[in-house]
Amino acid sequence: MWQRLPGRAVSGLTLLSFAGHVLYPIYLLSRGGPRRAATRPAPAGSSTAVPPPAAAGGSWTWDDVDVLVPAFGEAGVLAGTVEHLAAAGVPRERITVVVDEDEATRDAALRLGCRVDHAPERRGKAAAVNRGVAGARSGVVVLLDANARVDGLDALVDRVVTGELDLASGVRAESGAEDESLYWRYENWIKRAESWTGGSLALVGEAVALRRDAFGPIPAGVHNDDLYLAFDFARRGLRVGVEPGCVAVEDSAPRADQLERRVRIMSGQLRLFWEFRASFLSGDERFTRFALHKVWRSTVGPAAQVALTAVCAARPRNPWNRAFLAAEALSVAAYLTGDRLRGPAAAPLRVLGQAVGMPVTVFCLALPRALRRPTSGVWKKRSR
């Protein structure tokens, strides 16, 4: 069958594979220049039982906010995170470390002067977030990763405290592997551009602020708590967005750990895309933009790339096909070794690995896992 496919089919598959990286940014640029979305009234039907502490335009302090740090296996990095928050003005007594099972992390949090919410059995991050938010008392709750150094947290909180957003996240940056840093610069540009057109659902879980009264428990088995919250809030007509002035920086993990993390995230994304499929057909522009960006790059793009690889492999005598197969193999190798590619001379390989090699590698590993729906929110995690 593959031998009978005309050259235009190869051209079409090539366009489907890689158009998302270029056409979506062009689409965003066509929508206009930078502007901050105007504040609008809370949507009809949204809860106002516990209004944000500064909803009427008043000032706020950290006493108006609960900072939650879900943590498992984080005893070695927790001190740096807490010290960074304290230096930024967050009182230690406003920080609650939500710990499941891990006594070493619990003891580290107590030594640091934080509040601790400890459970003897590990049930996953989603369950820890549910428990932490249920125990919070402030109108605004912040969720932070235990290994992230967050700058501009007050700007993130301000978007929720003042009532401009109901759910907000910062942006993510990595220090270490240059190709991962490149990826997050591209992603953060997309998020900033989306904020020009009314908000983004592409939140990052390293730094999230939300209205406590608008929070709904995350179901068991969800591994992508940030994406679930974004979809759930948006589906209910609440305001979701990104604050580019809040930056969460994490050290790059070894490539094997990074690959496992991406596979886990993409498999969870694929399940949530299906669960929220009605929202993608609702006409909500936020879901439409997310589909053009993240859904395309997680489904249509890599699936077309797999098909294109099969077509080219079936017709190896064609010079274009041989060139594509060589480039595909090089891109996958560049991604798998990307944390060791450093310096200006390796820049083209880093771009090739992230833009071409990473999506197809992660998709092929994530799809089988996505079809096996998990019953638990727990996954293997390396202690830090």
C-alpha positions as CSV (number, residue, x, y, z in Angstrom):
1,M,0.0,0.0,0.0
2,W,2.7,2.5,1.0
3,Q,4.5,2.1,-2.4
4,R,1.3,3.3,-4.2
5,L,1.1,6.5,-2.3
6,P,1.8,9.6,-4.5
7,G,4.4,12.2,-3.6
8,R,1.6,14.6,-2.6
9,A,0.7,12.3,0.3
10,V,4.3,12.6,1.5
11,S,4.1,16.3,1.3
12,G,0.8,16.3,3.2
13,L,2.1,14.1,6.0
14,T,5.2,16.4,6.2
15,L,2.9,19.4,6.6
16,L,0.8,17.7,9.2
17,S,3.9,16.6,11.1
18,F,5.6,19.9,11.6
19,A,3.1,22.7,10.8
20,G,2.1,23.1,14.4
21,H,5.5,24.4,15.4
22,V,5.2,27.3,12.9
23,L,1.6,27.9,11.9
24,Y,0.3,28.3,15.4
25,P,2.8,31.1,16.3
26,I,1.9,32.8,13.1
27,Y,-1.8,32.6,14.0
28,L,-1.1,34.2,17.4
29,L,0.9,37.0,15.8
30,S,-2.0,37.6,13.4
31,R,-4.3,38.2,16.4
32,G,-2.7,41.4,17.5
33,G,0.0,42.8,19.7
34,P,0.6,42.5,23.4
35,R,-2.2,43.5,25.6
36,R,-3.5,42.4,28.9
37,A,-7.0,40.9,28.9
38,A,-9.5,43.2,30.6
39,T,-10.9,42.2,33.9
40,R,-14.5,41.0,33.5
41,P,-17.2,40.1,36.1
42,A,-17.3,36.6,37.5
43,P,-19.2,34.4,35.2
44,A,-22.8,33.5,36.0
45,G,-23.1,30.5,38.3
46,S,-19.6,30.8,39.6
47,S,-19.2,30.5,43.4
48,T,-18.7,33.7,45.3
49,A,-19.1,32.3,48.8
50,V,-15.5,33.1,49.7
51,P,-14.5,36.1,47.6
52,P,-10.8,36.9,47.0
53,P,-9.5,39.0,49.9
54,A,-8.9,42.0,47.7
55,A,-11.8,41.6,45.2
56,A,-12.9,45.2,45.9
57,G,-9.5,46.5,44.9
58,G,-7.8,46.5,48.4
59,S,-4.3,45.4,49.2
60,W,-3.3,41.9,50.4
61,T,-0.7,40.3,52.5
62,W,0.6,36.8,52.8
63,D,-1.8,36.3,55.7
64,D,-4.5,36.2,53.0
65,V,-2.9,33.3,51.2
66,D,-2.2,29.6,51.9
67,V,1.0,28.3,50.2
68,L,0.9,24.6,49.7
69,V,3.9,22.4,48.7
70,P,3.0,18.8,47.9
71,A,6.1,16.8,48.5
72,F,7.3,13.2,48.2
73,G,11.0,12.3,48.2
74,E,12.0,16.0,48.5
75,A,13.9,16.0,51.8
76,G,17.1,17.0,50.0
77,V,15.7,20.0,48.1
78,L,13.0,21.3,50.4
79,A,15.3,23.6,52.4
80,G,16.4,25.5,49.3
81,T,12.8,26.1,48.2
82,V,11.6,27.2,51.6
83,E,14.6,29.5,52.1
84,H,13.9,31.0,48.6
85,L,10.3,31.7,49.6
86,A,11.3,33.2,52.9
87,A,13.7,35.5,51.2
88,A,10.9,36.6,48.9
89,G,8.8,37.6,52.0
90,V,6.6,34.5,52.4
91,P,6.3,33.7,56.2
92,R,7.3,30.1,57.0
93,E,4.1,29.7,59.0
94,R,2.1,30.4,55.8
95,I,3.8,27.4,54.0
96,T,2.2,24.0,54.4
97,V,4.2,21.0,53.2
98,V,1.7,18.3,52.2
99,V,3.5,15.0,52.7
100,D,2.4,11.4,52.0
101,E,4.2,8.6,53.7
102,D,7.6,10.2,53.5
103,E,8.8,10.8,57.0
104,A,12.2,12.3,56.0
105,T,10.5,15.1,54.0
106,R,8.0,15.6,56.9
107,D,10.9,16.0,59.4
108,A,12.7,18.3,57.1
109,A,9.6,20.5,56.8
110,L,9.2,20.6,60.6
111,R,12.8,21.6,61.0
112,L,12.3,24.5,58.6
113,G,9.4,25.9,60.6
114,C,6.7,25.0,58.1
115,R,3.3,23.7,58.8
116,V,3.0,20.0,57.9
117,D,0.0,18.0,56.6
118,H,1.1,14.4,56.8
119,A,-0.7,11.2,55.7
120,P,0.8,7.7,56.4
121,E,-0.1,6.3,52.9
122,R,1.0,7.7,49.6
123,R,-1.9,8.2,47.2
124,G,-0.3,10.6,44.6
125,K,0.0,14.3,44.0
126,A,-3.6,14.8,43.1
127,A,-4.8,13.4,46.4
128,A,-2.2,15.5,48.2
129,V,-3.5,18.6,46.5
130,N,-7.1,17.8,47.3
131,R,-6.2,17.3,51.0
132,G,-4.1,20.4,51.1
133,V,-6.8,22.7,49.6
134,A,-9.5,21.1,51.8
135,G,-7.4,22.1,54.8
136,A,-6.7,25.6,53.6
137,R,-8.5,28.6,55.2
138,S,-7.6,31.5,53.0
139,G,-9.5,32.6,49.9
140,V,-6.5,32.1,47.7
141,V,-4.3,29.0,47.6
142,V,-0.9,28.7,46.0
143,L,0.5,25.3,44.8
144,L,4.2,25.0,44.4
145,D,6.5,22.2,43.4
146,A,9.0,21.4,46.2
147,N,12.1,21.6,43.9
148,A,11.2,24.8,42.1
149,R,12.7,28.2,42.8
150,V,9.9,30.7,42.1
151,D,10.5,34.4,41.3
152,G,7.6,36.8,41.0
153,L,5.2,34.8,43.1
154,D,3.5,38.0,44.3
155,A,2.6,38.9,40.7
156,L,1.0,35.5,40.3
157,V,-1.0,35.8,43.5
158,D,-2.0,39.3,42.6
159,R,-3.8,38.1,39.5
160,V,-6.1,35.9,41.6
161,V,-6.4,38.1,44.7
162,T,-7.6,41.1,42.7
163,G,-10.2,38.9,40.9
164,E,-8.6,39.2,37.5
165,L,-8.2,35.4,37.2
166,D,-9.7,32.4,39.1
167,L,-6.8,30.1,38.2
168,A,-3.3,31.2,37.2
169,S,0.1,29.8,36.7
170,G,3.6,31.1,36.1
171,V,5.9,30.0,33.4
172,R,8.6,27.4,33.6
173,A,12.4,27.6,33.0
174,E,15.1,25.0,33.3
175,S,18.7,25.4,34.2
176,G,21.2,22.8,33.0
177,A,20.4,21.0,29.7
178,E,20.5,23.7,26.9
179,D,17.9,21.9,24.7
180,E,15.3,21.8,27.5
181,S,16.0,25.5,28.1
182,L,15.4,26.1,24.4
183,Y,12.1,24.2,24.6
184,W,10.8,26.2,27.5
185,R,11.7,29.5,25.9
186,Y,9.6,28.6,22.9
187,E,6.7,27.4,25.2
188,N,6.8,30.6,27.3
189,W,6.7,32.7,24.2
190,I,3.5,30.8,23.1
191,K,2.0,31.4,26.6
192,R,2.8,35.1,26.5
193,A,1.3,35.4,23.0
194,E,-1.8,33.6,24.1
195,S,-2.2,36.0,27.0
196,W,-2.5,38.8,24.3
197,T,-5.6,37.0,23.0
198,G,-7.4,36.4,26.3
199,G,-5.7,33.7,28.3
200,S,-4.0,30.3,28.1
201,L,-4.9,26.8,29.3
202,A,-1.3,25.7,29.1
203,L,-0.6,26.0,32.7
204,V,2.5,24.6,34.5
205,G,2.1,22.9,37.8
206,E,5.3,24.3,39.3
207,A,3.6,27.5,40.4
208,V,-0.2,27.8,40.5
209,A,-2.6,30.2,42.3
210,L,-6.4,29.6,42.5
211,R,-9.5,30.7,44.3
212,R,-10.2,28.1,47.0
213,D,-14.0,28.3,46.7
214,A,-13.7,27.5,42.9
215,F,-11.6,24.4,43.4
216,G,-13.1,21.0,42.6
217,P,-11.4,17.8,43.8
218,I,-9.1,16.2,41.3
219,P,-10.2,12.6,40.5
220,A,-8.0,9.7,41.5
221,G,-5.8,8.5,38.6
222,V,-5.1,12.0,37.2
223,H,-1.4,12.5,36.8
224,N,-1.7,16.0,35.2
225,D,-3.1,18.0,38.0
226,D,-2.3,21.3,36.4
227,L,-3.9,20.5,33.1
228,Y,-7.0,19.0,34.8
229,L,-7.5,22.2,36.8
230,A,-7.1,24.4,33.7
231,F,-9.7,22.3,31.8
232,D,-12.1,22.0,34.8
233,F,-12.0,25.7,35.6
234,A,-12.4,26.7,31.9
235,R,-15.2,24.2,31.4
236,R,-17.2,25.9,34.2
237,G,-16.7,29.4,32.6
238,L,-14.0,30.5,35.1
239,R,-11.0,32.7,34.1
240,V,-7.8,30.9,33.5
241,G,-4.5,32.4,32.5
242,V,-0.7,32.7,32.8
243,E,1.3,35.4,34.6
244,P,4.6,35.6,32.7
245,G,6.2,37.7,35.5
246,C,6.2,34.6,37.7
247,V,9.0,32.2,36.7
248,A,9.6,28.8,38.3
249,V,13.1,27.5,37.7
250,E,14.0,23.8,38.0
251,D,17.3,22.0,37.5
252,S,17.2,19.8,34.4
253,A,16.9,16.1,35.2
254,P,19.0,13.5,33.5
255,R,17.6,12.6,30.1
256,A,16.3,9.2,31.1
257,D,14.3,10.8,34.0
258,Q,13.2,13.7,31.7
259,L,12.0,11.2,29.1
260,E,10.0,9.2,31.7
261,R,8.4,12.5,32.9
262,R,7.4,13.5,29.4
263,V,5.9,10.1,28.7
264,R,3.9,10.2,31.9
265,I,2.7,13.7,31.2
266,M,1.8,13.0,27.6
267,S,-0.1,9.8,28.4
268,G,-2.0,11.7,31.0
269,Q,-2.7,14.5,28.5
270,L,-4.1,12.0,26.0
271,R,-6.5,10.7,28.5
272,L,-7.6,14.2,29.5
273,F,-8.1,15.2,25.9
274,W,-10.6,12.4,25.5
275,E,-12.3,13.1,28.9
276,F,-12.8,16.8,28.0
277,R,-13.6,16.1,24.3
278,A,-16.9,17.9,24.6
279,S,-15.2,21.1,25.7
280,F,-13.0,21.1,22.6
281,L,-16.2,21.0,20.5
282,S,-18.0,23.7,22.5
283,G,-16.7,26.7,20.6
284,D,-14.8,28.0,23.6
285,E,-11.9,29.9,22.1
286,R,-9.6,28.9,24.9
287,F,-10.1,25.2,24.1
288,T,-9.8,25.9,20.4
289,R,-6.4,27.6,20.9
290,F,-5.2,24.8,23.1
291,A,-6.3,22.2,20.4
292,L,-4.4,24.1,17.7
293,H,-1.3,24.1,19.9
294,K,-1.0,21.3,22.5
295,V,-3.5,18.8,21.2
296,W,-2.1,19.0,17.6
297,R,1.5,18.7,18.8
298,S,0.6,15.7,21.0
299,T,-1.6,13.8,18.5
300,V,-1.9,14.8,14.9
301,G,1.7,16.0,14.5
302,P,3.6,12.9,15.9
303,A,1.0,10.4,14.4
304,A,1.6,12.0,11.0
305,Q,5.3,11.8,11.6
306,V,5.1,8.1,12.4
307,A,3.1,7.6,9.2
308,L,5.6,9.6,7.2
309,T,8.4,7.5,8.5
310,A,6.6,4.3,7.4
311,V,5.9,5.8,3.9
312,C,9.6,6.7,3.5
313,A,10.8,3.4,4.8
314,A,8.6,1.6,2.3
315,R,10.2,3.6,-0.6
316,P,13.8,3.8,0.4
317,R,15.2,4.4,-3.1
318,N,13.7,7.9,-3.3
319,P,16.4,10.4,-2.4
320,W,14.0,12.6,-0.4
321,N,12.8,9.5,1.6
322,R,16.4,8.5,2.4
323,A,17.1,12.1,3.5
324,F,14.1,12.2,5.8
325,L,14.9,8.8,7.4
326,A,18.4,10.0,8.1
327,A,17.2,13.2,9.5
328,E,14.6,11.4,11.6
329,A,17.2,9.0,13.1
330,L,19.5,12.0,13.8
331,S,16.7,13.9,15.5
332,V,15.8,11.0,17.8
333,A,19.4,10.5,18.7
334,A,19.8,14.2,19.3
335,Y,16.9,14.2,21.7
336,L,18.0,11.1,23.6
337,T,21.5,12.7,24.1
338,G,20.4,16.3,24.3
339,D,21.5,16.9,27.9
340,R,25.1,16.3,26.7
341,L,24.8,18.6,23.6
342,R,26.4,21.9,24.7
343,G,27.9,24.9,23.0
344,P,27.0,27.0,19.9
345,A,28.1,24.3,17.4
346,A,25.5,21.8,18.8
347,A,22.6,24.3,18.5
348,P,21.2,22.9,15.3
349,L,21.1,19.4,16.8
350,R,19.4,20.7,19.9
351,V,16.7,22.3,17.8
352,L,16.3,19.2,15.7
353,G,16.1,17.0,18.8
354,Q,13.4,19.1,20.5
355,A,11.3,20.0,17.4
356,V,11.5,16.6,15.5
357,G,12.9,13.9,17.7
358,M,11.2,14.6,21.0
359,P,7.5,14.6,19.9
360,V,7.6,11.3,18.0
361,T,9.7,9.5,20.7
362,V,7.4,10.6,23.5
363,F,4.2,9.9,21.5
364,C,5.3,6.3,20.6
365,L,6.1,5.5,24.3
366,A,3.1,7.4,25.7
367,L,0.3,6.0,23.5
368,P,0.3,2.5,24.9
369,R,0.4,3.8,28.4
370,A,-2.5,6.2,27.7
371,L,-4.7,3.3,26.6
372,R,-4.2,1.6,30.1
373,R,-6.2,4.0,32.3
374,P,-4.6,4.1,35.7
375,T,-6.6,3.5,38.9
376,S,-4.0,5.3,41.1
377,G,-2.4,8.7,41.0
378,V,0.9,7.3,42.2
379,W,3.9,7.0,39.8
380,K,7.6,6.1,40.3
381,K,9.5,9.1,41.5
382,R,13.2,9.6,42.1
383,S,14.0,11.1,45.5
384,R,15.9,14.4,45.5
